[in-house]
Amino acid sequence: MSSAHADAGLIQLSIPWNTLLGGTSAPDEVRTVRLPLVQYYRGGGRVIVVALDVTNGLDRSAEDPELVALGKSITDPAIQQVYREYVAAVDTILRPEYLSLAAETNLVRAIAPASLYSAVVTMTNDAAAERRADATTAKLMISVQVEVAWGKLQGGPYVGIAQDRTDFPFLDALGLSSYPYLGGYADPDDVPDDYYSRLVTGNQLSEVVLEGGWPSRNVSAQITSSPGEQARYIARQAELLDKAGAAGRSADHLHRSRAQRVPTADQHWSHPLCLPGPG
């Protein structure tokens, strides 16, 4: 179903540190491992979105476990150089329409050591500058965690993304990671209408949902759900994407609005992708 109804392909990548630090060049890794999937997506006329992750996806207070096991750190300028070389290979070989350089930066800033966040800021800005100098055609992004922007995970008021806009001034678009049920919303209908759009009010950026969802079963005594509730969330998210200015309509009956289903191989539900429209 995802292959039939997708109009974009989302590729989420942790940096392959073992491979790159083991002697394989970034271009060789990208051509051998990543390019075949992109060619498959391109063959179906799909927009390509590549999202890179430079910290620990399961614990934003920490570095990538693969890098830690090697006794290395992204605070090391030599490791940042390897990252920039990988970004360059991804950009020039895969030619994605959207390229996200780091994930959930506001959550990293909130809970990681300051030195780790500073390294993320430095390496992404340096990579973005190199891509601009090389006349990239990709829209450059980072992603933010929506629940953190709303203050839900911190138990405080709305925070927004002003600091992210300051720290990452190269943004052409904004990636979103959103799990409203983790932010205390018990029902999809409780999620505010401006849940996405408020993040860019007054300083517009196109928004792309790179990660998120709603469970189809009970997660804990406090977080309960069902397949029907998950389906209602998909419909609700389509409404939120409309209000955020998404463009294009999916033929999938679960996505009657402008949410687009992206093929994934390792999830029991698909990541929705919001593709921005003109203006």
C-alpha positions as CSV (number, residue, x, y, z in Angstrom):
1,M,0.0,0.0,0.0
2,S,2.8,2.4,0.9
3,S,4.5,1.9,-2.5
4,A,1.2,2.5,-4.3
5,H,0.3,5.7,-2.5
6,A,3.6,7.4,-1.6
7,D,4.9,10.4,-3.5
8,A,8.0,10.8,-1.4
9,G,10.7,8.5,0.0
10,L,12.1,9.2,3.4
11,I,15.6,7.9,4.3
12,Q,16.6,8.3,7.9
13,L,20.3,7.6,8.5
14,S,22.6,7.5,11.5
15,I,26.1,8.3,10.4
16,P,27.8,5.0,9.6
17,W,30.8,5.7,11.9
18,N,32.2,2.1,11.9
19,T,32.3,2.0,8.2
20,L,33.7,5.5,7.7
21,L,36.3,5.3,10.4
22,G,37.2,1.8,9.3
23,G,38.6,3.0,6.0
24,T,35.6,3.2,3.6
25,S,35.2,6.5,1.9
26,A,31.9,8.4,2.2
27,P,31.3,8.4,-1.6
28,D,31.8,4.6,-1.7
29,E,29.5,4.0,1.2
30,V,26.7,6.2,-0.3
31,R,27.0,4.7,-3.8
32,T,27.0,1.1,-2.5
33,V,24.6,1.2,0.4
34,R,22.3,4.2,-0.1
35,L,22.0,4.9,-3.9
36,P,20.1,1.7,-4.9
37,L,17.1,2.6,-2.6
38,V,17.1,6.2,-3.9
39,Q,17.2,4.9,-7.5
40,Y,14.2,2.8,-6.6
41,Y,12.3,5.8,-5.2
42,R,13.3,8.0,-8.1
43,G,12.0,5.3,-10.5
44,G,8.6,5.9,-9.0
45,G,8.8,9.6,-9.4
46,R,9.2,10.2,-5.7
47,V,10.7,13.2,-3.9
48,I,13.7,12.2,-1.9
49,V,14.1,13.3,1.7
50,V,17.2,12.3,3.6
51,A,17.4,12.9,7.4
52,L,20.7,12.5,9.1
53,D,21.1,11.8,12.8
54,V,24.3,12.7,14.7
55,T,23.4,11.9,18.3
56,N,21.7,8.9,20.0
57,G,18.2,8.5,18.6
58,L,17.0,6.8,21.7
59,D,18.7,9.0,24.2
60,R,19.3,12.6,23.1
61,S,21.5,13.3,26.1
62,A,24.1,11.0,24.6
63,E,26.2,10.5,21.5
64,D,25.7,7.8,18.9
65,P,26.4,4.4,20.5
66,E,28.5,3.4,17.5
67,L,30.8,6.4,17.9
68,V,31.0,5.9,21.7
69,A,32.0,2.3,21.2
70,L,34.9,3.6,19.1
71,G,36.0,5.9,21.8
72,K,35.3,8.9,19.6
73,S,33.1,12.1,19.9
74,I,31.5,14.6,17.6
75,T,33.2,17.3,19.7
76,D,36.5,16.2,17.9
77,P,37.1,18.4,14.9
78,A,38.4,15.3,13.0
79,I,35.1,13.5,13.5
80,Q,33.2,16.7,12.4
81,Q,35.3,16.6,9.2
82,V,34.2,13.0,8.6
83,Y,30.6,14.1,9.1
84,R,30.9,16.9,6.6
85,E,32.4,14.5,4.0
86,Y,29.4,12.2,4.5
87,V,27.0,15.1,4.1
88,A,28.7,16.1,0.9
89,A,28.5,12.5,-0.5
90,V,24.8,12.2,0.4
91,D,24.1,15.6,-1.2
92,T,26.1,15.2,-4.4
93,I,25.4,11.5,-5.1
94,L,21.8,11.1,-3.8
95,R,20.7,14.6,-4.8
96,P,17.8,14.7,-2.3
97,E,15.2,17.5,-2.5
98,Y,15.3,17.8,1.3
99,L,18.4,17.2,3.5
100,S,18.1,17.3,7.3
101,L,21.5,17.7,9.0
102,A,20.6,16.8,12.6
103,A,17.6,15.5,14.5
104,E,15.6,16.8,17.5
105,T,18.0,19.7,18.2
106,N,15.8,21.3,20.8
107,L,15.7,18.1,22.8
108,V,19.5,17.7,22.5
109,R,19.9,21.2,23.8
110,A,17.5,20.5,26.7
111,I,19.1,17.4,28.0
112,A,22.6,16.8,26.6
113,P,25.8,18.3,27.8
114,A,26.5,21.8,26.5
115,S,29.6,20.6,24.7
116,L,27.6,18.0,22.7
117,Y,24.9,20.5,21.6
118,S,27.7,23.0,20.7
119,A,29.3,20.3,18.5
120,V,25.9,19.7,16.7
121,V,25.6,23.5,16.1
122,T,29.1,23.8,14.7
123,M,29.1,20.7,12.5
124,T,25.7,21.4,10.9
125,N,26.5,25.0,10.2
126,D,29.8,24.1,8.7
127,A,28.2,21.4,6.6
128,A,25.5,23.8,5.5
129,A,28.1,26.4,4.5
130,E,30.0,23.9,2.4
131,R,26.8,22.7,0.7
132,R,25.9,26.3,-0.1
133,A,29.3,26.9,-1.5
134,D,28.9,23.8,-3.6
135,A,25.6,25.1,-5.0
136,T,23.4,22.4,-3.5
137,T,19.9,22.2,-4.8
138,A,18.6,20.5,-1.6
139,K,16.5,22.4,0.9
140,L,18.5,22.2,4.1
141,M,16.9,21.4,7.5
142,I,17.2,20.2,11.0
143,S,14.4,18.6,12.9
144,V,12.9,19.8,16.2
145,Q,10.8,17.8,18.7
146,V,7.3,19.3,18.7
147,E,6.4,18.2,22.2
148,V,9.6,19.9,23.5
149,A,8.7,23.1,21.6
150,W,5.3,23.1,23.3
151,G,6.9,22.5,26.7
152,K,5.0,19.3,27.2
153,L,8.0,17.0,28.0
154,Q,9.5,19.6,30.4
155,G,6.2,20.2,32.2
156,G,6.3,24.0,31.4
157,P,4.8,26.6,29.1
158,Y,5.1,26.8,25.3
159,V,8.8,27.4,24.3
160,G,8.8,27.6,20.6
161,I,11.8,27.2,18.3
162,A,13.4,30.7,18.4
163,Q,16.7,29.3,19.7
164,D,16.8,26.8,17.0
165,R,16.2,29.5,14.4
166,T,19.1,31.4,15.9
167,D,21.5,28.5,16.2
168,F,20.7,27.0,12.7
169,P,20.2,30.1,10.5
170,F,20.7,28.1,7.3
171,L,17.2,26.5,7.4
172,D,15.2,26.3,4.2
173,A,12.6,24.1,5.9
174,L,11.9,22.7,9.3
175,G,11.7,19.0,10.1
176,L,9.3,17.8,12.8
177,S,9.3,14.9,15.2
178,S,6.0,14.6,16.9
179,Y,4.5,12.0,19.3
180,P,1.6,13.9,20.9
181,Y,0.6,11.0,23.2
182,L,4.0,11.4,24.9
183,G,3.1,15.0,25.5
184,G,0.0,14.2,27.6
185,Y,-2.6,14.2,24.9
186,A,-5.0,11.3,25.6
187,D,-7.0,11.7,22.5
188,P,-6.1,12.8,19.0
189,D,-8.9,15.4,19.0
190,D,-7.2,17.1,22.0
191,V,-4.1,18.1,19.9
192,P,-4.4,21.8,19.2
193,D,-5.2,23.0,15.7
194,D,-2.0,25.1,15.6
195,Y,0.2,22.2,16.9
196,Y,2.5,22.5,13.9
197,S,1.7,25.9,12.5
198,R,2.5,27.8,15.7
199,L,6.1,26.8,15.5
200,V,6.6,29.0,12.4
201,T,4.0,31.7,12.9
202,G,5.5,35.1,12.2
203,N,8.6,33.6,10.6
204,Q,7.4,31.1,8.0
205,L,9.3,27.9,7.1
206,S,7.9,24.9,5.2
207,E,7.4,22.0,7.7
208,V,8.2,18.4,7.0
209,V,7.1,15.7,9.4
210,L,10.1,13.3,9.5
211,E,9.2,11.2,12.5
212,G,6.2,10.5,14.8
213,G,3.0,8.7,15.3
214,W,0.4,7.3,17.7
215,P,0.4,3.7,19.1
216,S,-2.2,1.1,18.0
217,R,-2.3,-0.6,21.4
218,N,-1.8,0.1,25.1
219,V,1.7,1.3,25.9
220,S,1.3,1.6,29.7
221,A,-1.4,2.1,32.3
222,Q,-1.3,5.8,31.5
223,I,-1.0,5.5,27.7
224,T,-3.8,3.5,26.2
225,S,-4.8,3.2,22.6
226,S,-6.3,1.0,19.9
227,P,-6.1,0.6,16.1
228,G,-9.2,2.8,15.8
229,E,-7.6,5.5,17.9
230,Q,-4.5,5.4,15.8
231,A,-6.6,5.8,12.6
232,R,-8.2,8.8,14.1
233,Y,-4.8,10.3,14.8
234,I,-3.8,9.8,11.2
235,A,-6.9,11.7,10.1
236,R,-6.3,14.4,12.8
237,Q,-2.7,14.8,11.7
238,A,-3.8,15.3,8.1
239,E,-5.9,18.2,9.5
240,L,-2.9,19.6,11.3
241,L,-0.8,19.4,8.2
242,D,-3.5,21.3,6.2
243,K,-3.5,24.0,8.8
244,A,0.4,24.2,8.5
245,G,0.1,24.8,4.8
246,A,1.0,21.3,3.4
247,A,0.5,20.7,-0.3
248,G,-0.6,17.7,-2.4
249,R,-3.3,15.1,-1.6
250,S,-2.9,11.4,-1.1
251,A,-5.0,8.8,-2.7
252,D,-4.9,6.7,0.5
253,H,-8.3,6.9,2.1
254,L,-6.6,7.3,5.5
255,H,-4.9,10.4,4.2
256,R,-7.8,12.4,2.8
257,S,-5.9,15.6,3.4
258,R,-2.4,16.6,2.5
259,A,-0.5,14.1,4.6
260,Q,1.7,11.8,2.4
261,R,2.5,8.2,3.3
262,V,6.2,7.4,3.1
263,P,7.3,3.8,2.6
264,T,9.1,2.3,5.6
265,A,10.4,-1.2,6.1
266,D,10.8,-1.4,9.9
267,Q,7.7,0.3,11.4
268,H,4.3,-1.1,12.1
269,W,2.9,2.3,11.0
270,S,4.2,4.7,8.4
271,H,5.9,8.0,9.1
272,P,3.7,10.8,7.6
273,L,5.5,13.3,5.4
274,C,4.2,16.8,5.0
275,L,5.4,18.3,1.7
276,P,5.3,22.1,1.6
277,G,3.4,23.9,-1.1
278,P,4.4,27.1,-2.9
279,G,4.8,30.1,-0.7
